[in-house]
Structure formats: structure tokens, C-alpha cells
Amino acid sequence: MSAEYAYDEEGHLWPFFVFVLTFIVTVPLTYLLINRSRDPSASLKRVQTTFKHDHVPLVDSLRKKEKRKDRKLWLMAFVIAGWAVMGQMVYLIKTTEAPTAKLWNPYDILGISESATEKVIKSTYKKMSLKFHPDKVKIDPTKNETLEDLNNRYVEISKAYQALTDEEVRNNYIQFGNPDGKQGYSINIALPKIIVSDGNGKYVVLIYSVLFGVLLPYLVGSWWYGTLRRSKEGVLMESSNRLFRAYKDNIDEGGVVAALSTGKEYEELFKGDKADSDLAKIESRILAEGETSPFAAGLSVKDKAKLEDLESGPQRKALALLWAYLGRIELDDPALEKAKFEVAPIAHALNKSFNAIALAYMNTAPLLASYYTSQLLIQALPPKASPLLQLPYVTPAVVKAVEGDSRVHTTVQGFMDKPDAKRRSLAVGAGLLTDAQYREAVNVAKQLPYFRVTKAFFKVTGERFIIPSSLVTLVVKGRFVPPGSEKVPEVNELDLEDIDPAEDDLDAILGRNTKKQVGKDENGKPIMVAADSEPILPPLAAAPYLARDHSPRWHVFLTDSKQGRVAVPPFTFVQFDQPIFEEDGKTPTFAMQTLKAQFQAPPQAGHYTFVMHVVCDSYVGFDTKMEVTLIVEEASKAAAMADEEEISEAEEDSIAGIMHAAKGGAPPASKPVKRKDKEDSDEEESGTDEEEDDTSETNTDTEDES
Amino acid sequence: MFDIDWRGLIVPFSYVLVLGGTFMTFSTIYRKRKAVESANLEPWFGTHLQRNVYLSLLHLEPENESEKAPKVPDSIIRAALLRRAVEDINRIIQIRTAKAACSSLLQRGSVGDDLWQRFQRAEKEMEEELRDVVMEANALAPNWGQTIFQSANEIAANTALRERLDEIQAQTDTEKEWWEKRRASIKDEFLKELEDADKTQTKTGSEDEPVLVDTDTPSATPSGASKKKKPKK
């Protein structure tokens, strides 16, 4: 009964061990590598256009460079090494012969079949003992046998015989697989013998100490200092600190652009000599007199003062280049052009950090300025520029022709709502757009995902009223109606309702699969059909100047217009539950989208009027701003109403019904129901007033068009 | 008694010594670096110009030693102190509004630890500064310390309002210009329309008689337009 621990001497176990170890490490890394090298934006739809500005190759090369940066060479090397090791181990496993621990089988030793009778066993044993008795057999020198071998063989034969005939020995054999009783067992450690053999000890200790004394602290340290160096938004901590200092309560888009130029990232981009070179040239270009604005780059006098107050250095150069980018200024120098397109994505990343800072202050104006700056950076437009410049080929001259002297800019949707002939007469002409360019501009405009809100209301899941401090859901219903869409179908009333999932429908409550309501049966109960729950991503933002692929996001938040503060922080929507465009990527589906945001209701009952903002971060002029009223009922009142409701609904055979009858109550009264209806309609009206007008307007517009 | 194997004990003792020594050096170097870092932190606010003005007025040195220091009128010193208090009010407002945002951003990891350190230092400095101003005010005039910040607050609010007004006022010229241009263009349009209408009227009147009934209706628009135009003149 001895347990023996042995290192793997024959080398048939440790390959398994190493194989499993490398497998555990390599497979997740391989997944990571494949996932990372697969371009996430490739699967997304794009806005289809033939428009190419002069710098498309440059922008494309910058986009590719960024993607290449994501690929990690060491990861690739590591994965390849891992698979190589695994292959080697599989080879070793295949070639190394594992020692076969033979089962002790008395029949084999005697050379008889297992069905042999006792008689046969006895006779065979006798024959064999005669033949193999050590006294009888002569040592055969050719077979290299010794006396001991012969003895052993004879012992084996007699043991086998006993195992088959003697009761006790047979029991031993059945229980332990051996006629002698329990045997000692050995445990092999799946490590090669080499590492414990003499002389190798110091190397093993060395590897061990390097692994745990150097590599582990290094990895932990680099991870920790890496997290310290960058903020949560992925920008350098120092940049984030500077942005915090640059924040002002009354900051506007120009101010945000100036704040973004403080980023430390720019110091790394414009190192040493690069910081001042050609600064004068850029500034003279951006400050030249513009066609529609005082300066060519579209910056205001205040912004100019800010730029000129800066000491020349990386920040001033970054700011000048940012304005050049926003104003789409030609710099006539390949290096400067490259720098111009490089500063914008950095500013966009920094803006995320600024956005977080603005949100921490909870003031509306800076938060909106930050979102608007994001739009401007993506579309390469200066603040207060016409949204029409987002369309291809549109120049300030075209904008001037379309807008006339009006101070209010025409939005893309406003322009596209005009009849085609009128649009054409305004925009096409000498010095303006050619016919083909006009058609391309209209083509792009008809693909832009403009989210038109149809209805917004508040509710508490499973409740009729909103009571203080309950978890309220803001439900925003709307459709993607690209500007200038013709034959927009009427809103289906059923789509506007938000039905709570049944209490027993766990899947729906947990959001595992969504169901779509297709109609109502005669009892007014909704008929649900399981909808495919695959999230739908909008097409990538049509941003020909931004050297990144950007997937548009929509932010929904509530503000208090009187105090100018954010009441409910933004909820961001990147994906939607219904398809936005048909398979061809151009025809809009006009499917009703549902956006939901949950927040805590105020602790006091009352009517709260908020301004709801729906802001798209990628397109200028696609934002929605509307008033919504949250009605919070006194908890006691709501409970009383709910009680009445419950009793009135109670069926006669239910306990509540019987109790009600016993109290002498009349059959369900209709009064509470009515009251509830009134409340509901109040609430809905307040939310939809503005929007109803909006839809009706556009409907008439489209009719005009046809 | 015991036979101590001193030589054998060298190894464990040296182990402990090396270990302790490493920790000690590491911690002292780390602390020194931290101290240097925090000492070199950029101050939150820039130079306090108003305070410097006040202090230099208070401790005016004579140009050469023989002369007596020039006497600064009390009113000027008081005005300087009030200016200093106004600047302090601006700074304290900034700190108060930034405090909640800064701490929540720090918790989320959106801003760095050194920013928070700088912020706290600025806060402490401001406390000292406020106390100092109150003491100075009491020294200049009895019980002025209780009211100086009230007046400073009003001055600060008024300045902010004035700045905002000036900003709006600055736009008047461009707005006026734009409106003149816009009015002229609208006038031109209406005049043109009027002329066109006259032309068509004469044309249709001379060439096509049966359409005469229709010409009355379009003529209504130009006349309406000309009516509209009049009050603008």
C-alpha cells in the first residue's frame, strides 16, 4: 500500500499538461485577435454616394492607418507561438508510446479461453507446471534468461491457477485485480523529469524568479499605470484635467473647440519644430475674409481673439488646424493637409471627455455645446454654419443662393421638403451645382437617418400611475424619416402603444426576446408575434472629411428649461429594434422605433415639465427638442385609485369578488375607469401636442410634392 | 548553554536585512517623488493681480532710503481691498460650482488625482485668503469685514451683467447693417413684383381681351404687397 509520486520519466504525460495549458491561453487570444482584425465597420452599411472631395485618398489612408494601429503584433506572434506549441505537443502525444499497464489476467497466463471449465484449467496448469517448472527448464542462453525469470514465470502460472481455483485468492483477484490483494499505486506528476534532475535546479529557480519577480510586477505595474495615464473616456489624464479647467458655464461651440485644443495629445502630435512651422500661413488662411462669414474658417470674433491670445506652440497650431478643418480651408501643402485631417479625430475623442465633464456640472448649455461640437467635428462645419453644407458638393455659394439673406439656416429636411422644381431652381445654376451634382446631393440627403419623434410619454411598468420615487420609463416613439422621403406612410396607432409584458412572460421582462404587436383581437388584447431581436445598427455617418468611421449615436435627455440644468442625464442609443433601411440600404422602412430610458421619479407629487432633447451626434440640424410633462401622483391617491380599479376588475368567483359582494358592493363601477382615462389622455396630450403638429405639417408637404 | 552557530545565522539575517533595506529605499524614493510632484503642481488659479496690487500699495517702499515712503490715501487702499474681494468672490464661486463636479468625475475616473489635489489646495488657499481679507477690512475700518463680501458680491454680479450687455450691444452694428440690406432686398423684390404685375396687366390688357376678368385677381397681390411695404418706409 505505498503511494509513489514520480516525475514523468518516459515523457508521455507532460505533453498533455502543456497542451491543455497552451490551449486555455491561446484559444481566447485567438478569438480576440480574429475579432479585432475583423473590421467592425465593414459589416455596417454606409450611405451610398459617388461624391469624392479632393482629399479622399488622404482621409482614407488616415482611416487605414488608425485601423492598423489597432492590430497588435505581439498578440499575433503570441497566438502563432501558442498554436505551434500545441502542434508540437500533439505530435509528441502521437509519437510517444504510453506504457500500457497490463491487466493481470490469469486466463492469458494459462493460455486458455475465459469460458474454460475447471477441468480444462487443471489440466492446462498441470501441463504448464510440468513444462515451466524451474527444475525442469534449462536456462537458454540465447534467450538471455536467468533463473529468476524462470522462477517468476512459474510463480505467475501457479498464481493464475490459484486465482481460478482457490476461493480466497479468487476474491482478491475480483476485488483488486490481483491475486495478492491490494497493490501499491503510483502517481505521476505531469512535469518532465529534467526540471528536477541534478544541475538544472538553478535554471528552474531563475525562470521562476523571473516569472514572478520581474514579469508579474511588470505586467501589473504597466496595467496600473496605464489606467492612471488615461481617463475613463480614453484620453490622456492630463488632457482631461485641462479640459476640466477650460470648462465654463456659458461655453459655446467655438469655446469648446478652443478647449479641445488644450489636449496633451496635440503636444505629442506636434513635437518640437512642428509646433510653430507654417502657423502664420494657416492663420492667414483661416482669418482671410470669408464668403458668408467674417472669416473664411467661420470662426467668430471671440474665437479669433482666443486664438490670438494663445502663445504660439502646439496648442495654437492645433486650434488653427482645427478651425482650418472645420472651415474646410485648403492649405496647399501635403504635410499641413495631413495634419489638418489628423487633428479632427483627436478633437472628437477629447470631446467625449469634455462631454463627461459637462455632464458632471449638469448644465444644459455646455452639454448641448459639446454635442453640437461633435456634430461639427464629424461633418467638418464651423459653428453656426448651414446644415446644408453636410450634403455633397454644396458650397457656401450654394447655401447663399438657397437661403437668401435669411438669418435662420435652412435645415436639410427643410430644404428637402420643398418641391423638387423649387429646390432645383434654387440650387442649380452657374457657379452653383450642376445637374448631376444636385442629383447626388439629393441622393445623399434621402439616405440620412433623421429620427422624427412621433410621441413621447412616461410610464411605470405594470402600474397605471406614476407615484413619487418610482422607476419611471421615458418611452420615445419615432421613425427614421430621411429628409425628402416621399409617400411616408401614416403612423400606425398600434405602434404608438407600449404594452407591458405579461407578468408570466419572463423572457420579455428580462429582455431576452422582444415581441411585436401586430394587432388587437376582439377583446382588445394585443396579439403578439415574436420579433427577431437582432439589434439594428444605423449606417455609418456620412462624414467624408472625418478620418475615422463613426457610427451615429442618439442621446435622449431631459432638461429643466427654467434653471438650465439637466434633469435626467443622457441615455445613448446606438442600435435600434426595427430595421431602418431595406436591404438595399436606401429605401427607408419607416418602422416605428422605441427608445426607452429609465430614471427615478421626483420624490414629490406634481406636474413636472421637462424639455426633452433627442440629439444625434453625427448630423447637424437633426435634433429634436420638445416639452414633455411628467405627472407624479400622490402615492396614497394612486393607491386608492388602483384599489378601486382592482376591486372593480375582480371577477365574481374570485375571493376579492366574493368579499366585495359580501360587503354589499355594487357591481363594478365605471367611475374610476373614466377618471383614469382622463389622466391618461392628459398625459399623452402634453407629450404629443407639438409633435402632432409636426407630423401633420410634413404630411401636407409631401402631398404637395406628389 | 546554547551553542550558537553564528555563521549559519548570517544567511537568514542578511535575508531580512536585504528585504527590509529594499522596502525602505523603495518607500523613501517613492515618497520623495510624490512630494516633489505635488509641490510642483500648477496652481489652480493664476496670479492674484488684485491682491498683489493691494499688498504693494500697503507696503510701498521709498525709492531711496533718505526719502519717506509716500503716503497712500486711505480711499485708494480701501478700493484696492474691495477689488481684491471681488476677485475672491469670482474665485470662490468657481470653486463652489466645480467642487461637486470634480469629486464625481474623480470617482468615475474621468479626471486625474492631481487635479483633485490642486483643487483642494486652491480651496484651502481661498479659505485663508477670505480670512485675510476680512482681517484687513476690519483693520481699515471697524466692522467692515462683515459687509465687505456682500458689496463685493454685488459688484461681481453687476460686472458680469454689464459684460453680457456689452456683448449684446456690440452686435447692434452688424445687425443694423444686415437689416438695412434685408429691407432693401425685400423692397426690391416687391417693386419688381409690382412692375411685373403692371407689365402683365398692360400686356394682357392690350393683347388678350377675354382674359381680362382673370387679371383682376393677380393684381390683388401686388397691391397688397405695396400696401404692406408702405408702413416700413
Boltz contact constraints between the chains, C-beta under 6 A:
constraints:
  - contact:
      token1: [A, 231]
      token2: [B, 110]
      max_distance: 6.0
  - contact:
      token1: [A, 232]
      token2: [B, 108]
      max_distance: 6.0
  - contact:
      token1: [A, 232]
      token2: [B, 109]
      max_distance: 6.0
  - contact:
      token1: [A, 232]
      token2: [B, 110]
      max_distance: 6.0
  - contact:
      token1: [A, 237]
      token2: [B, 112]
      max_distance: 6.0
  - contact:
      token1: [A, 240]
      token2: [B, 111]
      max_distance: 6.0
  - contact:
      token1: [A, 241]
      token2: [B, 111]
      max_distance: 6.0
  - contact:
      token1: [A, 241]
      token2: [B, 112]
      max_distance: 6.0
  - contact:
      token1: [A, 241]
      token2: [B, 115]
      max_distance: 6.0
  - contact:
      token1: [A, 244]
      token2: [B, 111]
      max_distance: 6.0
  - contact:
      token1: [A, 356]
      token2: [B, 110]
      max_distance: 6.0
  - contact:
      token1: [A, 360]
      token2: [B, 101]
      max_distance: 6.0
  - contact:
      token1: [A, 360]
      token2: [B, 104]
      max_distance: 6.0
  - contact:
      token1: [A, 360]
      token2: [B, 105]
      max_distance: 6.0
  - contact:
      token1: [A, 361]
      token2: [B, 101]
      max_distance: 6.0
  - contact:
      token1: [A, 405]
      token2: [B, 182]
      max_distance: 6.0
  - contact:
      token1: [A, 405]
      token2: [B, 185]
      max_distance: 6.0
